[in-house]
Amino acid sequence: MDWRENRIQSVRNGINPMVLAEMKSGYAVIGDTQFLPGYCVLLPKREVSCLNDLSISERAQFLTDMSLIGDAIIHVCHPARINYDILGNTDAFLHAHIFPRYDWEKEERRKMPVWQYDSSNWFDEEKQFNQEKHGKLKEKLSNYLSVVYEK
């Protein structure tokens, strides 16, 4: 199985190379694309179709974990802000996108949702996660999250 076919199961199987940390509600992973450096995703431990399929306490933990990933991105990447997205339109399972937004983005882009960027940013090989290019970033995010979860 290619790890991209089922990202949650591939984490459980230990074959998803994007994992940053196991969290109480799920798994923090670095995004496949890094045109906005530090982009991450939170995958739930339990495969459900949407946030509303979780109990109230599970929802609270998922949203807290999502914000902790945002803290890690702020600490490591120093963005101007963080955008949080839970959509489920393309991949019909719960997952949260955590996007850093930067002052160096063109102003008209900075004010728009990330999804308004040209679609080439999602597939351009130059912008895809690459261990050689982004390995240190991944390590720093992972280290921050491991310290947060030690507390």
N, CA, C and O atoms as a GROMACS GRO file, in nm:
protein
  604
    1MET      N    1   0.084  -0.119   0.000
    1MET     CA    2   0.000   0.000   0.000
    1MET      C    3   0.088   0.125   0.000
    1MET      O    4   0.181   0.135   0.080
    2ASP      N    5   0.059   0.218  -0.088
    2ASP     CA    6   0.124   0.349  -0.085
    2ASP      C    7   0.064   0.425   0.033
    2ASP      O    8  -0.058   0.424   0.052
    3TRP      N    9   0.146   0.489   0.111
    3TRP     CA   10   0.099   0.557   0.232
    3TRP      C   11  -0.005   0.663   0.203
    3TRP      O   12  -0.085   0.696   0.291
    4ARG      N   13  -0.007   0.718   0.082
    4ARG     CA   14  -0.103   0.823   0.046
    4ARG      C   15  -0.245   0.768   0.027
    4ARG      O   16  -0.342   0.844   0.033
    5GLU      N   17  -0.258   0.637   0.003
    5GLU     CA   18  -0.390   0.577  -0.020
    5GLU      C   19  -0.478   0.584   0.103
    5GLU      O   20  -0.599   0.605   0.092
    6ASN      N   21  -0.419   0.568   0.221
    6ASN     CA   22  -0.492   0.582   0.346
    6ASN      C   23  -0.394   0.640   0.447
    6ASN      O   24  -0.319   0.567   0.512
    7ARG      N   25  -0.397   0.769   0.459
    7ARG     CA   26  -0.297   0.839   0.541
    7ARG      C   27  -0.305   0.801   0.688
    7ARG      O   28  -0.203   0.790   0.755
    8ILE      N   29  -0.426   0.781   0.739
    8ILE     CA   30  -0.441   0.746   0.880
    8ILE      C   31  -0.390   0.605   0.905
    8ILE      O   32  -0.313   0.582   0.999
    9GLN      N   33  -0.431   0.511   0.823
    9GLN     CA   34  -0.385   0.372   0.840
    9GLN      C   35  -0.235   0.362   0.821
    9GLN      O   36  -0.168   0.284   0.889
   10SER      N   37  -0.181   0.442   0.729
   10SER     CA   38  -0.036   0.436   0.706
   10SER      C   39   0.042   0.487   0.827
   10SER      O   40   0.155   0.444   0.851
   11VAL      N   41  -0.018   0.580   0.904
   11VAL     CA   42   0.045   0.623   1.028
   11VAL      C   43   0.044   0.506   1.126
   11VAL      O   44   0.147   0.475   1.188
   12ARG      N   45  -0.071   0.442   1.141
   12ARG     CA   46  -0.082   0.327   1.232
   12ARG      C   47   0.015   0.216   1.194
   12ARG      O   48   0.069   0.147   1.280
   13ASN      N   49   0.036   0.200   1.064
   13ASN     CA   50   0.126   0.095   1.014
   13ASN      C   51   0.273   0.137   1.019
   13ASN      O   52   0.362   0.058   0.988
   14GLY      N   53   0.298   0.262   1.057
   14GLY     CA   54   0.435   0.311   1.067
   14GLY      C   55   0.503   0.338   0.935
   14GLY      O   56   0.626   0.335   0.927
   15ILE      N   57   0.424   0.364   0.830
   15ILE     CA   58   0.486   0.385   0.698
   15ILE      C   59   0.460   0.525   0.641
   15ILE      O   60   0.499   0.554   0.528
   16ASN      N   61   0.395   0.611   0.718
   16ASN     CA   62   0.369   0.748   0.670
   16ASN      C   63   0.490   0.834   0.708
   16ASN      O   64   0.510   0.863   0.826
   17PRO      N   65   0.569   0.877   0.610
   17PRO     CA   66   0.692   0.951   0.638
   17PRO      C   67   0.670   1.097   0.680
   17PRO      O   68   0.766   1.167   0.714
   18MET      N   69   0.545   1.141   0.680
   18MET     CA   70   0.516   1.282   0.707
   18MET      C   71   0.484   1.309   0.854
   18MET      O   72   0.463   1.424   0.892
   19VAL      N   73   0.480   1.207   0.936
   19VAL     CA   74   0.439   1.221   1.076
   19VAL      C   75   0.536   1.308   1.154
   19VAL      O   76   0.658   1.290   1.150
   20LEU      N   77   0.477   1.404   1.226
   20LEU     CA   78   0.553   1.489   1.317
   20LEU      C   79   0.541   1.440   1.461
   20LEU      O   80   0.639   1.431   1.534
   21ALA      N   81   0.416   1.407   1.499
   21ALA     CA   82   0.392   1.366   1.637
   21ALA      C   83   0.258   1.299   1.650
   21ALA      O   84   0.163   1.329   1.577
   22GLU      N   85   0.250   1.207   1.746
   22GLU     CA   86   0.121   1.154   1.786
   22GLU      C   87   0.065   1.248   1.891
   22GLU      O   88   0.134   1.287   1.985
   23MET      N   89  -0.061   1.285   1.873
   23MET     CA   90  -0.127   1.375   1.966
   23MET      C   91  -0.241   1.299   2.031
   23MET      O   92  -0.269   1.185   1.992
   24LYS      N   93  -0.307   1.358   2.128
   24LYS     CA   94  -0.416   1.288   2.196
   24LYS      C   95  -0.528   1.251   2.101
   24LYS      O   96  -0.585   1.142   2.112
   25SER      N   97  -0.562   1.339   2.009
   25SER     CA   98  -0.675   1.315   1.919
   25SER      C   99  -0.635   1.256   1.785
   25SER      O  100  -0.720   1.206   1.712
   26GLY      N  101  -0.508   1.263   1.752
   26GLY     CA  102  -0.468   1.220   1.619
   26GLY      C  103  -0.319   1.231   1.596
   26GLY      O  104  -0.238   1.215   1.687
   27TYR      N  105  -0.286   1.258   1.472
   27TYR     CA  106  -0.146   1.262   1.429
   27TYR      C  107  -0.119   1.392   1.355
   27TYR      O  108  -0.190   1.428   1.261
   28ALA      N  109  -0.016   1.462   1.397
   28ALA     CA  110   0.029   1.581   1.327
   28ALA      C  111   0.122   1.536   1.215
   28ALA      O  112   0.215   1.460   1.239
   29VAL      N  113   0.096   1.584   1.094
   29VAL     CA  114   0.182   1.552   0.980
   29VAL      C  115   0.217   1.681   0.908
   29VAL      O  116   0.139   1.776   0.905
   30ILE      N  117   0.336   1.683   0.850
   30ILE     CA  118   0.374   1.798   0.769
   30ILE      C  119   0.305   1.784   0.634
   30ILE      O  120   0.286   1.673   0.584
   31GLY      N  121   0.267   1.896   0.576
   31GLY     CA  122   0.193   1.894   0.450
   31GLY      C  123   0.276   1.846   0.332
   31GLY      O  124   0.398   1.866   0.328
   32ASP      N  125   0.209   1.784   0.238
   32ASP     CA  126   0.275   1.734   0.117
   32ASP      C  127   0.342   1.846   0.040
   32ASP      O  128   0.448   1.827  -0.020
   33THR      N  129   0.279   1.963   0.042
   33THR     CA  130   0.334   2.079  -0.027
   33THR      C  131   0.382   2.180   0.077
   33THR      O  132   0.323   2.192   0.185
   34GLN      N  133   0.487   2.250   0.043
   34GLN     CA  134   0.543   2.347   0.137
   34GLN      C  135   0.562   2.483   0.073
   34GLN      O  136   0.660   2.552   0.101
   35PHE      N  137   0.469   2.523  -0.016
   35PHE     CA  138   0.481   2.657  -0.074
   35PHE      C  139   0.456   2.764   0.032
   35PHE      O  140   0.496   2.879   0.015
   36LEU      N  141   0.389   2.725   0.140
   36LEU     CA  142   0.380   2.808   0.261
   36LEU      C  143   0.451   2.726   0.369
   36LEU      O  144   0.390   2.638   0.429
   37PRO      N  145   0.579   2.755   0.394
   37PRO     CA  146   0.660   2.670   0.481
   37PRO      C  147   0.599   2.652   0.620
   37PRO      O  148   0.566   2.748   0.690
   38GLY      N  149   0.585   2.525   0.658
   38GLY     CA  150   0.529   2.490   0.786
   38GLY      C  151   0.387   2.438   0.778
   38GLY      O  152   0.330   2.399   0.880
   39TYR      N  153   0.328   2.436   0.659
   39TYR     CA  154   0.192   2.384   0.642
   39TYR      C  155   0.184   2.242   0.699
   39TYR      O  156   0.266   2.156   0.666
   40CYS      N  157   0.083   2.218   0.784
   40CYS     CA  158   0.064   2.089   0.848
   40CYS      C  159  -0.081   2.046   0.840
   40CYS      O  160  -0.170   2.124   0.805
   41VAL      N  161  -0.103   1.920   0.872
   41VAL     CA  162  -0.237   1.862   0.875
   41VAL      C  163  -0.251   1.780   1.003
   41VAL      O  164  -0.156   1.716   1.047
   42LEU      N  165  -0.369   1.783   1.062
   42LEU     CA  166  -0.400   1.697   1.176
   42LEU      C  167  -0.495   1.588   1.127
   42LEU      O  168  -0.605   1.616   1.079
   43LEU      N  169  -0.451   1.464   1.139
   43LEU     CA  170  -0.532   1.348   1.105
   43LEU      C  171  -0.588   1.289   1.234
   43LEU      O  172  -0.515   1.279   1.332
   44PRO      N  173  -0.715   1.249   1.237
   44PRO     CA  174  -0.771   1.192   1.359
   44PRO      C  175  -0.726   1.048   1.380
   44PRO      O  176  -0.690   0.979   1.284
   45LYS      N  177  -0.727   1.003   1.502
   45LYS     CA  178  -0.696   0.863   1.530
   45LYS      C  179  -0.809   0.772   1.484
   45LYS      O  180  -0.786   0.659   1.442
   46ARG      N  181  -0.929   0.823   1.493
   46ARG     CA  182  -1.046   0.747   1.456
   46ARG      C  183  -1.100   0.803   1.325
   46ARG      O  184  -1.130   0.922   1.316
   47GLU      N  185  -1.111   0.718   1.224
   47GLU     CA  186  -1.159   0.764   1.094
   47GLU      C  187  -1.308   0.793   1.100
   47GLU      O  188  -1.390   0.703   1.121
   48VAL      N  189  -1.341   0.920   1.082
   48VAL     CA  190  -1.480   0.965   1.077
   48VAL      C  191  -1.493   1.062   0.960
   48VAL      O  192  -1.393   1.113   0.909
   49SER      N  193  -1.616   1.086   0.920
   49SER     CA  194  -1.632   1.173   0.803
   49SER      C  195  -1.627   1.321   0.836
   49SER      O  196  -1.590   1.402   0.751
   50CYS      N  197  -1.663   1.359   0.959
   50CYS     CA  198  -1.660   1.501   0.991
   50CYS      C  199  -1.647   1.522   1.142
   50CYS      O  200  -1.662   1.428   1.220
   51LEU      N  201  -1.618   1.644   1.180
   51LEU     CA  202  -1.600   1.680   1.320
   51LEU      C  203  -1.722   1.642   1.404
   51LEU      O  204  -1.707   1.601   1.520
   52ASN      N  205  -1.840   1.654   1.348
   52ASN     CA  206  -1.964   1.626   1.420
   52ASN      C  207  -1.983   1.478   1.452
   52ASN      O  208  -2.070   1.443   1.531
   53ASP      N  209  -1.903   1.392   1.391
   53ASP     CA  210  -1.910   1.249   1.421
   53ASP      C  211  -1.835   1.214   1.550
   53ASP      O  212  -1.845   1.102   1.600
   54LEU      N  213  -1.761   1.309   1.603
   54LEU     CA  214  -1.688   1.288   1.728
   54LEU      C  215  -1.775   1.329   1.845
   54LEU      O  216  -1.865   1.411   1.832
   55SER      N  217  -1.747   1.270   1.961
   55SER     CA  218  -1.815   1.315   2.083
   55SER      C  219  -1.770   1.457   2.114
   55SER      O  220  -1.672   1.505   2.057
   56ILE      N  221  -1.839   1.524   2.204
   56ILE     CA  222  -1.803   1.661   2.241
   56ILE      C  223  -1.660   1.666   2.295
   56ILE      O  224  -1.584   1.755   2.258
   57SER      N  225  -1.622   1.572   2.380
   57SER     CA  226  -1.487   1.574   2.436
   57SER      C  227  -1.382   1.544   2.328
   57SER      O  228  -1.273   1.600   2.331
   58GLU      N  229  -1.415   1.454   2.234
   58GLU     CA  230  -1.322   1.426   2.123
   58GLU      C  231  -1.306   1.549   2.033
   58GLU      O  232  -1.196   1.578   1.987
   59ARG      N  233  -1.415   1.620   2.009
   59ARG     CA  234  -1.408   1.743   1.928
   59ARG      C  235  -1.318   1.846   1.996
   59ARG      O  236  -1.232   1.907   1.933
   60ALA      N  237  -1.340   1.863   2.126
   60ALA     CA  238  -1.260   1.961   2.200
   60ALA      C  239  -1.112   1.927   2.192
   60ALA      O  240  -1.029   2.016   2.174
   61GLN      N  241  -1.080   1.799   2.206
   61GLN     CA  242  -0.940   1.759   2.200
   61GLN      C  243  -0.882   1.779   2.060
   61GLN      O  244  -0.769   1.824   2.045
   62PHE      N  245  -0.961   1.745   1.957
   62PHE     CA  246  -0.916   1.762   1.820
   62PHE      C  247  -0.885   1.909   1.791
   62PHE      O  248  -0.781   1.942   1.734
   63LEU      N  249  -0.976   1.997   1.832
   63LEU     CA  250  -0.955   2.140   1.807
   63LEU      C  251  -0.839   2.195   1.891
   63LEU      O  252  -0.767   2.284   1.845
   64THR      N  253  -0.822   2.145   2.011
   64THR     CA  254  -0.707   2.186   2.092
   64THR      C  255  -0.577   2.141   2.026
   64THR      O  256  -0.482   2.218   2.016
   65ASP      N  257  -0.574   2.017   1.982
   65ASP     CA  258  -0.454   1.966   1.915
   65ASP      C  259  -0.424   2.045   1.787
   65ASP      O  260  -0.308   2.072   1.756
   66MET      N  261  -0.529   2.081   1.715
   66MET     CA  262  -0.511   2.163   1.595
   66MET      C  263  -0.442   2.295   1.632
   66MET      O  264  -0.351   2.340   1.562
   67SER      N  265  -0.487   2.356   1.741
   67SER     CA  266  -0.426   2.483   1.782
   67SER      C  267  -0.283   2.465   1.832
   67SER      O  268  -0.201   2.555   1.817
   68LEU      N  269  -0.252   2.350   1.890
   68LEU     CA  270  -0.114   2.323   1.934
   68LEU      C  271  -0.019   2.310   1.814
   68LEU      O  272   0.097   2.350   1.820
   69ILE      N  273  -0.070   2.254   1.706
   69ILE     CA  274   0.010   2.250   1.583
   69ILE      C  275   0.034   2.393   1.535
   69ILE      O  276   0.143   2.426   1.490
   70GLY      N  277  -0.069   2.476   1.544
   70GLY     CA  278  -0.053   2.618   1.512
   70GLY      C  279   0.054   2.683   1.597
   70GLY      O  280   0.135   2.762   1.547
   71ASP      N  281   0.057   2.651   1.728
   71ASP     CA  282   0.161   2.704   1.816
   71ASP      C  283   0.300   2.662   1.768
   71ASP      O  284   0.393   2.742   1.768
   72ALA      N  285   0.312   2.536   1.726
   72ALA     CA  286   0.442   2.487   1.677
   72ALA      C  287   0.485   2.564   1.553
   72ALA      O  288   0.601   2.603   1.541
   73ILE      N  289   0.392   2.586   1.462
   73ILE     CA  290   0.424   2.660   1.339
   73ILE      C  291   0.465   2.803   1.373
   73ILE      O  292   0.561   2.855   1.316
   74ILE      N  293   0.392   2.867   1.465
   74ILE     CA  294   0.428   3.004   1.506
   74ILE      C  295   0.568   3.006   1.565
   74ILE      O  296   0.649   3.093   1.531
   75HIS      N  297   0.597   2.913   1.652
   75HIS     CA  298   0.728   2.907   1.719
   75HIS      C  299   0.842   2.884   1.619
   75HIS      O  300   0.948   2.946   1.630
   76VAL      N  301   0.821   2.795   1.524
   76VAL     CA  302   0.928   2.756   1.431
   76VAL      C  303   0.938   2.848   1.310
   76VAL      O  304   1.049   2.880   1.266
   77CYS      N  305   0.825   2.890   1.255
   77CYS     CA  306   0.824   2.959   1.125
   77CYS      C  307   0.799   3.109   1.133
   77CYS      O  308   0.827   3.181   1.037
   78HIS      N  309   0.747   3.158   1.244
   78HIS     CA  310   0.721   3.301   1.265
   78HIS      C  311   0.633   3.363   1.156
   78HIS      O  312   0.669   3.466   1.099
   79PRO      N  313   0.518   3.301   1.127
   79PRO     CA  314   0.428   3.360   1.028
   79PRO      C  315   0.356   3.482   1.084
   79PRO      O  316   0.361   3.509   1.204
   80ALA      N  317   0.289   3.554   0.997
   80ALA     CA  318   0.208   3.668   1.039
   80ALA      C  319   0.080   3.620   1.110
   80ALA      O  320   0.030   3.688   1.199
   81ARG      N  321   0.029   3.505   1.070
   81ARG     CA  322  -0.091   3.447   1.130
   81ARG      C  323  -0.101   3.300   1.090
   81ARG      O  324  -0.022   3.250   1.009
   82ILE      N  325  -0.199   3.234   1.149
   82ILE     CA  326  -0.227   3.094   1.116
   82ILE      C  327  -0.372   3.086   1.069
   82ILE      O  328  -0.460   3.146   1.129
   83ASN      N  329  -0.396   3.012   0.961
   83ASN     CA  330  -0.532   2.983   0.915
   83ASN      C  331  -0.560   2.836   0.942
   83ASN      O  332  -0.476   2.749   0.918
   84TYR      N  333  -0.679   2.808   0.992
   84TYR     CA  334  -0.723   2.671   1.021
   84TYR      C  335  -0.840   2.638   0.930
   84TYR      O  336  -0.935   2.715   0.918
   85ASP      N  337  -0.834   2.521   0.866
   85ASP     CA  338  -0.940   2.479   0.775
   85ASP      C  339  -0.978   2.333   0.802
   85ASP      O  340  -0.892   2.246   0.809
   86ILE      N  341  -1.107   2.309   0.817
   86ILE     CA  342  -1.161   2.173   0.818
   86ILE      C  343  -1.266   2.172   0.709
   86ILE      O  344  -1.372   2.232   0.723
   87LEU      N  345  -1.236   2.103   0.600
   87LEU     CA  346  -1.325   2.107   0.485
   87LEU      C  347  -1.389   1.971   0.455
   87LEU      O  348  -1.509   1.954   0.472
   88GLY      N  349  -1.309   1.875   0.412
   88GLY     CA  350  -1.362   1.742   0.381
   88GLY      C  351  -1.430   1.731   0.246
   88GLY      O  352  -1.501   1.634   0.222
   89ASN      N  353  -1.410   1.828   0.158
   89ASN     CA  354  -1.476   1.825   0.028
   89ASN      C  355  -1.406   1.732  -0.071
   89ASN      O  356  -1.473   1.665  -0.150
   90THR      N  357  -1.274   1.727  -0.067
   90THR     CA  358  -1.200   1.641  -0.158
   90THR      C  359  -1.173   1.505  -0.094
   90THR      O  360  -1.205   1.402  -0.152
   91ASP      N  361  -1.116   1.506   0.024
   91ASP     CA  362  -1.093   1.384   0.101
   91ASP      C  363  -1.203   1.377   0.206
   91ASP      O  364  -1.206   1.456   0.300
   92ALA      N  365  -1.293   1.282   0.190
   92ALA     CA  366  -1.414   1.277   0.272
   92ALA      C  367  -1.391   1.209   0.408
   92ALA      O  368  -1.464   1.119   0.447
   93PHE      N  369  -1.288   1.254   0.476
   93PHE     CA  370  -1.265   1.210   0.614
   93PHE      C  371  -1.217   1.332   0.691
   93PHE      O  372  -1.158   1.424   0.634
   94LEU      N  373  -1.241   1.331   0.821
   94LEU     CA  374  -1.201   1.444   0.904
   94LEU      C  375  -1.050   1.462   0.899
   94LEU      O  376  -0.974   1.368   0.917
   95HIS      N  377  -1.009   1.583   0.873
   95HIS     CA  378  -0.870   1.625   0.883
   95HIS      C  379  -0.869   1.777   0.886
   95HIS      O  380  -0.957   1.842   0.830
   96ALA      N  381  -0.770   1.833   0.950
   96ALA     CA  382  -0.762   1.979   0.963
   96ALA      C  383  -0.633   2.029   0.900
   96ALA      O  384  -0.525   1.975   0.924
   97HIS      N  385  -0.645   2.131   0.818
   97HIS     CA  386  -0.530   2.196   0.756
   97HIS      C  387  -0.489   2.313   0.845
   97HIS      O  388  -0.573   2.391   0.890
   98ILE      N  389  -0.360   2.325   0.869
   98ILE     CA  390  -0.308   2.437   0.948
   98ILE      C  391  -0.206   2.508   0.859
   98ILE      O  392  -0.097   2.457   0.833
   99PHE      N  393  -0.244   2.628   0.814
   99PHE     CA  394  -0.165   2.703   0.718
   99PHE      C  395  -0.101   2.826   0.782
   99PHE      O  396  -0.171   2.909   0.838
  100PRO      N  397   0.031   2.838   0.774
  100PRO     CA  398   0.093   2.964   0.812
  100PRO      C  399   0.069   3.065   0.699
  100PRO      O  400   0.067   3.029   0.582
  101ARG      N  401   0.051   3.190   0.736
  101ARG     CA  402   0.038   3.297   0.638
  101ARG      C  403   0.148   3.398   0.667
  101ARG      O  404   0.177   3.429   0.783
  102TYR      N  405   0.209   3.448   0.562
  102TYR     CA  406   0.330   3.529   0.575
  102TYR      C  407   0.313   3.668   0.515
  102TYR      O  408   0.236   3.689   0.421
  103ASP      N  409   0.387   3.762   0.572
  103ASP     CA  410   0.388   3.899   0.520
  103ASP      C  411   0.447   3.905   0.380
  103ASP      O  412   0.415   3.996   0.304
  104TRP      N  413   0.532   3.809   0.344
  104TRP     CA  414   0.593   3.811   0.211
  104TRP      C  415   0.499   3.763   0.100
  104TRP      O  416   0.532   3.774  -0.018
  105GLU      N  417   0.382   3.711   0.137
  105GLU     CA  418   0.284   3.674   0.035
  105GLU      C  419   0.231   3.803  -0.029
  105GLU      O  420   0.220   3.906   0.037
  106LYS      N  421   0.198   3.797  -0.157
  106LYS     CA  422   0.137   3.912  -0.223
  106LYS      C  423   0.011   3.949  -0.147
  106LYS      O  424  -0.065   3.861  -0.106
  107GLU      N  425  -0.012   4.078  -0.130
  107GLU     CA  426  -0.124   4.124  -0.048
  107GLU      C  427  -0.257   4.066  -0.092
  107GLU      O  428  -0.338   4.027  -0.007
  108GLU      N  429  -0.281   4.058  -0.222
  108GLU     CA  430  -0.410   4.005  -0.268
  108GLU      C  431  -0.424   3.857  -0.234
  108GLU      O  432  -0.536   3.809  -0.218
  109ARG      N  433  -0.315   3.784  -0.223
  109ARG     CA  434  -0.319   3.642  -0.184
  109ARG      C  435  -0.334   3.628  -0.033
  109ARG      O  436  -0.407   3.541   0.015
  110ARG      N  437  -0.267   3.713   0.039
  110ARG     CA  438  -0.265   3.705   0.185
  110ARG      C  439  -0.406   3.722   0.243
  110ARG      O  440  -0.436   3.667   0.349
  111LYS      N  441  -0.490   3.797   0.174
  111LYS     CA  442  -0.625   3.823   0.222
  111LYS      C  443  -0.726   3.717   0.176
  111LYS      O  444  -0.843   3.722   0.215
  112MET      N  445  -0.683   3.624   0.095
  112MET     CA  446  -0.771   3.522   0.039
  112MET      C  447  -0.742   3.386   0.103
  112MET      O  448  -0.633   3.366   0.156
  113PRO      N  449  -0.836   3.294   0.097
  113PRO     CA  450  -0.807   3.158   0.145
  113PRO      C  451  -0.692   3.097   0.064
  113PRO      O  452  -0.673   3.130  -0.054
  114VAL      N  453  -0.618   3.011   0.126
  114VAL     CA  454  -0.504   2.946   0.060
  114VAL      C  455  -0.548   2.875  -0.067
  114VAL      O  456  -0.472   2.867  -0.164
  115TRP      N  457  -0.669   2.824  -0.067
  115TRP     CA  458  -0.719   2.747  -0.181
  115TRP      C  459  -0.732   2.834  -0.306
  115TRP      O  460  -0.751   2.781  -0.416
  116GLN      N  461  -0.721   2.967  -0.291
  116GLN     CA  462  -0.727   3.055  -0.406
  116GLN      C  463  -0.593   3.066  -0.480
  116GLN      O  464  -0.586   3.121  -0.590
  117TYR      N  465  -0.488   3.012  -0.419
  117TYR     CA  466  -0.360   3.006  -0.489
  117TYR      C  467  -0.374   2.918  -0.613
  117TYR      O  468  -0.459   2.829  -0.617
  118ASP      N  469  -0.292   2.944  -0.714
  118ASP     CA  470  -0.291   2.862  -0.834
  118ASP      C  471  -0.273   2.715  -0.797
  118ASP      O  472  -0.190   2.683  -0.712
  119SER      N  473  -0.349   2.628  -0.859
  119SER     CA  474  -0.345   2.485  -0.825
  119SER      C  475  -0.209   2.422  -0.848
  119SER      O  476  -0.180   2.315  -0.792
  120SER      N  477  -0.125   2.484  -0.928
  120SER     CA  478   0.009   2.428  -0.950
  120SER      C  479   0.089   2.420  -0.820
  120SER      O  480   0.178   2.336  -0.807
  121ASN      N  481   0.057   2.508  -0.724
  121ASN     CA  482   0.128   2.505  -0.596
  121ASN      C  483   0.109   2.373  -0.522
  121ASN      O  484   0.194   2.334  -0.442
  122TRP      N  485   0.000   2.304  -0.548
  122TRP     CA  486  -0.029   2.178  -0.479
  122TRP      C  487   0.043   2.061  -0.543
  122TRP      O  488   0.061   1.956  -0.480
  123PHE      N  489   0.086   2.077  -0.669
  123PHE     CA  490   0.142   1.963  -0.741
  123PHE      C  491   0.282   1.987  -0.797
  123PHE      O  492   0.350   1.893  -0.837
  124ASP      N  493   0.326   2.112  -0.800
  124ASP     CA  494   0.458   2.146  -0.851
  124ASP      C  495   0.565   2.074  -0.771
  124ASP      O  496   0.572   2.088  -0.649
  125GLU      N  497   0.646   1.997  -0.838
  125GLU     CA  498   0.751   1.916  -0.772
  125GLU      C  499   0.844   2.002  -0.686
  125GLU      O  500   0.890   1.956  -0.582
  126GLU      N  501   0.870   2.123  -0.729
  126GLU     CA  502   0.958   2.214  -0.654
  126GLU      C  503   0.900   2.254  -0.519
  126GLU      O  504   0.974   2.292  -0.427
  127LYS      N  505   0.769   2.246  -0.507
  127LYS     CA  506   0.703   2.290  -0.384
  127LYS      C  507   0.662   2.173  -0.293
  127LYS      O  508   0.610   2.194  -0.184
  128GLN      N  509   0.686   2.051  -0.339
  128GLN     CA  510   0.651   1.934  -0.261
  128GLN      C  511   0.750   1.914  -0.147
  128GLN      O  512   0.867   1.950  -0.157
  129PHE      N  513   0.698   1.854  -0.038
  129PHE     CA  514   0.788   1.823   0.074
  129PHE      C  515   0.902   1.738   0.022
  129PHE      O  516   0.883   1.642  -0.052
  130ASN      N  517   1.020   1.776   0.064
  130ASN     CA  518   1.142   1.705   0.027
  130ASN      C  519   1.228   1.699   0.152
  130ASN      O  520   1.258   1.802   0.212
  131GLN      N  521   1.268   1.579   0.191
  131GLN     CA  522   1.345   1.564   0.315
  131GLN      C  523   1.472   1.649   0.314
  131GLN      O  524   1.509   1.707   0.416
  132GLU      N  525   1.536   1.656   0.201
  132GLU     CA  526   1.660   1.734   0.192
  132GLU      C  527   1.633   1.883   0.214
  132GLU      O  528   1.708   1.951   0.285
  133LYS      N  529   1.526   1.934   0.154
  133LYS     CA  530   1.491   2.076   0.164
  133LYS      C  531   1.421   2.110   0.295
  133LYS      O  532   1.447   2.214   0.355
  134HIS      N  533   1.332   2.021   0.339
  134HIS     CA  534   1.242   2.053   0.450
  134HIS      C  535   1.262   1.969   0.574
  134HIS      O  536   1.187   1.981   0.671
  135GLY      N  537   1.363   1.884   0.573
  135GLY     CA  538   1.387   1.794   0.686
  135GLY      C  539   1.410   1.866   0.818
  135GLY      O  540   1.359   1.823   0.921
  136LYS      N  541   1.486   1.974   0.816
  136LYS     CA  542   1.512   2.051   0.939
  136LYS      C  543   1.384   2.114   0.991
  136LYS      O  544   1.359   2.116   1.112
  137LEU      N  545   1.303   2.167   0.902
  137LEU     CA  546   1.174   2.225   0.939
  137LEU      C  547   1.087   2.118   1.006
  137LEU      O  548   1.029   2.143   1.112
  138LYS      N  549   1.078   2.002   0.945
  138LYS     CA  550   1.000   1.892   1.001
  138LYS      C  551   1.052   1.854   1.140
  138LYS      O  552   0.973   1.833   1.232
  139GLU      N  553   1.180   1.846   1.153
  139GLU     CA  554   1.242   1.811   1.282
  139GLU      C  555   1.209   1.914   1.390
  139GLU      O  556   1.177   1.878   1.503
  140LYS      N  557   1.216   2.042   1.355
  140LYS     CA  558   1.187   2.147   1.453
  140LYS      C  559   1.041   2.144   1.495
  140LYS      O  560   1.010   2.161   1.614
  141LEU      N  561   0.951   2.125   1.401
  141LEU     CA  562   0.808   2.115   1.434
  141LEU      C  563   0.782   1.994   1.525
  141LEU      O  564   0.710   2.003   1.624
  142SER      N  565   0.842   1.884   1.489
  142SER     CA  566   0.828   1.761   1.567
  142SER      C  567   0.881   1.779   1.709
  142SER      O  568   0.817   1.738   1.805
  143ASN      N  569   0.998   1.840   1.720
  143ASN     CA  570   1.057   1.863   1.852
  143ASN      C  571   0.970   1.953   1.937
  143ASN      O  572   0.951   1.925   2.056
  144TYR      N  573   0.915   2.059   1.880
  144TYR     CA  574   0.828   2.148   1.955
  144TYR      C  575   0.706   2.072   2.006
  144TYR      O  576   0.670   2.084   2.123
  145LEU      N  577   0.644   1.993   1.920
  145LEU     CA  578   0.524   1.919   1.960
  145LEU      C  579   0.556   1.815   2.067
  145LEU      O  580   0.474   1.790   2.156
  146SER      N  581   0.673   1.754   2.060
  146SER     CA  582   0.709   1.654   2.163
  146SER      C  583   0.729   1.722   2.298
  146SER      O  584   0.697   1.663   2.402
  147VAL      N  585   0.781   1.844   2.300
  147VAL     CA  586   0.800   1.918   2.425
  147VAL      C  587   0.664   1.958   2.482
  147VAL      O  588   0.643   1.948   2.603
  148VAL      N  589   0.574   2.005   2.397
  148VAL     CA  590   0.440   2.044   2.441
  148VAL      C  591   0.368   1.926   2.505
  148VAL      O  592   0.299   1.942   2.606
  149TYR      N  593   0.384   1.808   2.447
  149TYR     CA  594   0.314   1.690   2.499
  149TYR      C  595   0.382   1.629   2.620
  149TYR      O  596   0.324   1.543   2.685
  150GLU      N  597   0.505   1.671   2.652
  150GLU     CA  598   0.570   1.625   2.773
  150GLU      C  599   0.512   1.693   2.894
  150GLU      O  600   0.514   1.637   3.004
  151LYS      N  601   0.459   1.815   2.877
  151LYS     CA  602   0.408   1.895   2.989
  151LYS      C  603   0.282   1.836   3.049
  151LYS      O  604   0.226   1.892   3.143
   0.00000   0.00000   0.00000
